[in-house]
Amino acid sequence: MKEDIFKSHLKKKSQSKLALSISLFIVLLTSTGYIFNSKGVIFLFYISCFVFFYNLLIHFLLEKFDI
């Protein structure tokens, strides 16, 4: 039982790191205006920033409190 909980926690941490790195990549991609320089990209930038900070908060909680 404890092994399953430990594996689940490690899986959550690795998924959190993956989500954080993907959202950071999307934020950097949209912030440079690499795709298109339009209002749609600016909107995507704000959405991706929100997602990045949300993932950063989840990652911080997983690391700090071992949820």
TAZIHU-V844299 format. One record per pair of residues at least 24 apart in sequence whose ideal C-beta (glycine too) atoms are under 7 Angstrom apart, sorted by sequence separation. I is the first residue (numbers start at 1). J is the second residue. D is the distance in whole Angstrom. If there is no record, write none. Layout:
# TAZIHU-V844299
i=I j=J d=D
i=I j=J d=D
This chain:
# TAZIHU-V844299
i=23 j=48 d=6
i=27 j=52 d=5
i=23 j=51 d=5
i=24 j=52 d=6
i=23 j=52 d=4
i=23 j=55 d=5
i=20 j=55 d=5
i=19 j=55 d=5
i=20 j=56 d=6
i=16 j=55 d=7
i=20 j=59 d=5
i=16 j=58 d=6
i=17 j=59 d=7
i=16 j=59 d=4
i=16 j=62 d=5
i=13 j=62 d=5
i=12 j=62 d=6
